[in-house]
Amino acid sequence: MNRILINRLLLFGMSALLGACTSVGPGKLFRSPSPHEQYAQSLKDAKLESTALGTDWLAAADRALQDSILVTAPYRESGYFAANRPFAVGYRLNGQRGDKFIIRVEVQGQQPVQVFIDIFELDETASEGRSGDRRKGASPSGRIVSARADTNQLELEVRQTRAHLIRVQPELLRSGRYTISITREPVLSFPVSGRDSRQISSYFGVPRDAGRRRHEGIDIFAPRGTPVVAASEGYISGVGTNNLGGNVVYLSDSKRNQTLYYAHLDSQAVQQGQRVSIGDTLGFVGNTGNARTTGPHLHFGIYSFNAGAVDPLPFVRRGTGPARQTLIPYESLGDSVRVSVTRAVVRQSPNGDAPVLRELPRSSAFTITGGTANWLRVELPDAVVGYVSNTVAEPARRSLRRYALPAATDLLDEADAQAAVIETLPAGAAVDVLGSYGSFQLVRFDRLTGWVARTP
């Protein structure tokens, strides 16, 4: 890309980010374009989407939506992106209604870099990908939230129990190292003062009255008189008494279109119509209603305006705490490594039970693009990206053998006959073999490293 083209890209691309804001919630007919969408539009406005670099950036964005990595919160890993190669990565996350995910992306580079973070809901009705492929079955059904242009942190309240995809993509012409961390917290505050989800002893859906009904909430045991508190901001939509719940309070959580139900109270401390903040006392733990024969506890239920009773547990269970995976050393990012055992497997996700994408023989070479100290995220020479255990890989530095080229040979920058030529090595040049992949060998000649076709 020439200097004029680069200047056009920087001018038009960065100007598109000014004034960018977080997208509005799902279900709106109109929404503000995300910073990522504004940047993509700037490429088109500047006639840069038809350049190789612009086309590759847009293609990387689309590819990250199809080829995603399944992770479980809390999770973190590091990665690297190069200025000369557009990059995007998708992380797939299964969430329950009531979960809140906090996503942070920290970037280190020689120049300031804008990183776009977008979250999509996935349509899991699509068919699964073919055996051996990365997961392609669930496809994005729409962007639901994006990070603002001035922050690298994003929060997601899960409104439907389904898979979500987090796409992370830096702008063009910047290189750097990044660390993504994903943690889970409850959407609501815990409804009993001084207690947490470890004090729950009866859960949603268990049979009641010999199976004639089901438990539409959770029971939180605490001493009589323990304050029961507002788990969200809202207003008191009901205060009263009924046969099952005894003394009850209804708190309208209009932000989420649901009502919080507090039952078996010893007494109430609010009035209908009263507005409350998180932590305000609504009443006190008791055992009124049909709980007279049990110990004091709060029955806590959630009723959605469009789905009826929903499981309150994800809304109030303890968070996962910070992600604790040990990160891969930054100096290893971008390094070439090779299989150090007889056979290794490349998996779809950083998990020993994840689907296998490839099986590789000893000395197969590939590049570290990210991961953790235990699971390396690698890119194979045929562009497949997956994870290998760090116990099966070693740096591709020590020579496996040395031989003289029988004829003049092109040193290529990729294991592909159509790849760019780094240099043509003369016949008789002595090369060190560092690894192999398919019909190519990774070799070192003097200070140059690249790929050559295997000799017969």
N, C-alpha and C positions, 0 to 999 in steps of 0.2 A: 504494500500500500504506500503510495507516495505521500510526501509531506503535506501537499495541498489537501489531499483526501483526509488525512489524519486531522488537520486543523478544522476542516468542515465537520468531521464527526464530533470532535470535542466541543465546538461551538454550538452546533445544533443539538447534540445529545445532552449536554449539561443544561442548556437553557430550558429544555423540556421538563427538567426536574423542579424548576422553581415553582413554588406554590402547590406542589403535590401534597395530597392528603390521604389519610386512611379511607378506604372504601366504606360505603354505608353497608348496613347489614343485609343478609339475604332476604329475598322476597320483594325487593324494591323494583319498580319498573325502570327507574333511571338511577344510575349511580355515577359517581365521579370516576374517571379513569384512574387506574392505579399508577404509581410511579413507573412500574415496569411497562405498562401500556403506553404511557406518555413517552418513555424513552424509545420504545419500538416505533412509535409514530414519528419521532424525531428522525430516526434512520430513514424512514420512508419519505418524509418531507425533504430531507437533504439528498435524496436519491442514492442513499448508501445501502439500502436493503438489497440492491442487486450486485453489490460488490461481494467478493469472496468472504471477507471478514464479516460483513453485515449479514449475509445469508447464513453463515455458520453460526452466528450468535442467535438468530431467530430459530434455526434448526435445533440448537442445543436447548433452547427454552422448551420447545415442543417435545424433544426427546426425554427431558427430565420428567414430563408429565406422564409418559408411558413407561419408562424404565425407572422404577423407584425402589428404595431400600427400606425394608420393614424393620423398624426399631421399636423398642419398648421404653417408655419413660420410667425412671430418669436415664437419660442417655446423653453422651457427648462424644465428639470426635473432632480431630483436626484434619485439615485438607490444604491443598495448594492449587492456585490457579495462575496460569502464565499469561502474560500480556499478548503473546502471539497466537493464542489458541482459545477461542470462546469456550466458556465453561458454564455448566449449570448442573445441579444435583437435586434429586427429589427424595424426600424421606417420607415413608408411609407410616401412619400412626393410627392405631385403632383406639377410638375414644368412646366412652359411654356418656349418655346424656347426664349432665351434672359435673363432668370433668372440666377443669380449666388447665390448658397447657400454656406454659410460658416458654417462648422460644427466644434465645439470644444468639446473636452472631457477632463475634469479636474478630476484627480484621487487623492484621499487621502488614504493612507494606511501606515502601519508600515514599509513596505518594498517597494522598487521600484517595479513597475509593468508595464509590457508592455501591452498596449491595442491596439488591431487591429481594424482599421476602414476601411471598404470597402463599396463601393457604386455600386449597380447593377441597370440596367434598368429592368423594369418589362414588361412581356408579358401579356397585358391585353385582349388578345383574348381568354385566357383560361376561362372556365366556373367559375361562382361564387361558393363559398363554400355553403354547405347546411345551411339552416336556423338554427340559434343557434350556429353555429361554428364561430371561428375567421376567418377572411378573408383568404381564400386559393385560390381565383380565379386567381389572377395575380401571375405568377411565374417568377423568375429571368431569363432573357434571356442572361445574361453575365455580368461579372464584368467590370466596365468601368474605375474606378480609386480607388486607395488605398492610405492611409496615409503612409508616410515613417516611418521606424522603430524608428526614433529619434524625432518624433513629434506626438502630439495628436490633430492636426488641419488639416482640409482638405477643399479644395474649389472645387466646382462642377459648371462648366458652362453647362447649359442645352442646348443640341444641338437639341433635339427633344421634342415636347410637349407630355409628357407621365409621368407615375408614376415612381418613383425611390425608391429604398430601401437602407437604411443605416443600415449596420450591425455593432454592437459594441460587441467585445468579448475580455475579458482579457485572459492572459495566465493561465496555470494551477498552482495550489498550491499557489495562492495569494488571499488575501481578501482585500477589500477596499470599499470605497464609491466613487461614481462618479457623476458628473453633466455634462449632455450633453446640449449644446445650439445650436440652428439652427436659423440663420438669412438669410434674402434674400437681395441681392443688385443687381442693374442692371449690365449687362455685359459691357455696354458702358458708357462713360462719356456723360453728357448732351451736345447737339450740339450747344446751344446758351448761350453765356457768361452771367452769372448773373441770369439765369433763371433755372427753373426746371419743372417737369411734370405738375405742377399746371397751367402753362401757355398754355397747349395744349387745343385747342378748337375744333378741327375737327379730327376725328379718322379714322383709317384704315377700309376700306370696305364700307363706306357710299356711296350712289349713287351720281353720277355726270352726268351732261348733260342729265337731265330727264331720268336717269337710263341707258343711253347707255354705261356707263363705271362706274367703282368704284374707290374710292379714294385709291391710292396705297401708302399711307403714313400717316403722322400726320402733323398738322399745329401748329406751335409754334409762338405766337404773341409776338412782342417786338418792341420797337421804331426803326424807320429807322436808319441804321448805327450801330446798335448793332453788335458786332463781332460774327460771326459764326465760330465755332471752331471744330477741329478734335475730333471726338468721340472715335477714336481708333488710334493706330499706323498704318502706311501703306504708300502707295504712291498714288499720284494723277494720276489717269488713264484717266481723261478727264476734260477739261475746255472749256466751249462753251456757245452757246445760242440755244434755241429751242422755238417753238411757245407756248407750254404749260408752261414750266418751266422758260422761260426767261433766265437770266444769271444763269448757273448751274455749279456745280463742282461734280466730281465723285471721291470718295476716296476708293481705294481697300484695304479691310481688309482681307489680305490673311490668317491670322491666323484662321479665321472662314469661309473662302471660300465665302465671300460675298462682295458686293459693297454698299457703303453708298452714297446716292444721296441727294444733297443740291440744292434747286431750289428757284426761285423768288428773287435771290440775287440782291441787289442794285449794287454791283460790286464784282469782284473776287480779291483775294490777293495771289494766287498761280499759278504755271505753271505746265503743264502736265509733268509727270515723277518725280516731286519733292517728296522727302520723308518727311513725317511729323510725329510729335509726338503728343500725346494726349494734347489738349489745344492749339495747334498752330492755328492761325487765318487763315481761308480759304477764307473768304469774309465777306460781311456785309448784314444785313437784309434789304430787300426791298420788292417791289411788282411788279416785272417785269413779262413778259409773260402774262398768262391769269389771273393774280392776280391784274391787274391794277385798278379794281373797288373795291378792298378790302383793308383793312389796311395792313401795312407792316407785313410780317411774313415769317418764314422759312417753306417750305415744306421739310420734312425729310423722306426719304424712304430707305428701305433696300431691296436689290435684292440678293437672294442666287444663287450661281452658279448652284444648282441642283433643286431648288424649285421655282424660280421666286420671285415675290414680297411677302414679309412676313411682319407681323405686327411689326412695330418698338417699340410699346409701352412697352412691357416687357424689351426691351433692354435698355431703358432710364428712366423708371419710378422710382420714389423715392424708396429708400430702406425701409425696415420695421423698422429699428432701432433695438436696443438691445431687447432681450427677457426679458419680465418683470414679468413672472409668479413667484409668491412667492413660494419658495422651501419648501418642507416638512422638518421639523427639522431632522437633521441627527440621533438624538437619537431615533427617531421613526422607522427608517429603520430596518427591521427584526422583529418588534414586532408582536405579535398576537393581532388581533382585532376581534370584533364580531358585527353583525347587531344589532342596537339599536332601530329600528323601526319595525313596524309590518311586512313589506316586503321591500326588497331592490333589486335593479337590478345591475348586473355587466355588464358594457358596453365594447365594443371593443376598444374604444378610449376615451380620456378625453374630452368628449363632450356630452351634454345632448341629442343630436339627434342621437348619434352613435347607431349601432345595439346592441341589448341586447343579451348577451351570457348566462346569468343565472338569475333566480329570486330566491332569498333566503329568508327564513322566519327569524323571530326574533331569535337572539342568534347564528346564523350560524357563525362559526369561520373561519378565514383565516389569511394570513400573509401579511404584508406590504413589498413589494419589491422595491418600488420607488414611483415616482409621484411628485405632487405639493401639496401645502397646501390645494387646493380646490378639487383635484382629486387624490385619492390614487391608485397607481398601486398595485394590490394584486394578490396573487397566492392562489387559492382554494386548498383544500386537494386532489382534483382529478386532479391537475396539470393545470387546466384552469387558464390563466392569463388575467386579464382585469382591468377595472377601476371602482371604486365606489366613489360617492360623500362623502366627509368627514363629511357631515351632517347626514349620516345614520350609522356611525360606531363609536364605542367606544373601548377603550383599554380593552382587556380581562384579567383584573386583579382582579376586585371585584368578589367575589363568588356569583353565582346565587343561589346555594343551596349546602347543605352539606349532605352527606349520607355515610353510612358504606357499604363497599363491602360485598355482601352475600357469596362470595367464593374467593379463591385465583385467582387473575386476572393479566394478562400481561399488563404492561404499555408500549405502543408502541410509536415509534418515528414518525409514520405517521398514518393517518386514513385509515389503510389498514390491513386486517387480516394477510397478508404476511410480514408486516413491521418488522423491527428489534425490539427486546424486550429491553427496557431500564432497567426494573427491574420487577420482579414478586412481586406484592403486596399481602400481606397475607389477608385471610378472616377477615372481621371486620375492616380493615383499613379505616379510615375516609378520604374521598377525597372531595375537593371543585370543583364543576362543573363550568368551565369558559366559555364553549360554546359547540356547537355540529355541526356535519355535517354528514348527512345520518344516518347510524346506529352506529355512534361513538360519544363519548363525549370527549371534551378536559378537562382534570382534573389536579388538582395540589395536590400532596401528599408531605408533608414536603417541601423540596426544589426542588422536581422533578416535571416537567410538561410534559404531554404526552397524548396519546389517549387510551381510553378503549372502548371495545364494550359495547353498551347500555345493561343494564339489563332488563329482561322482565318486 
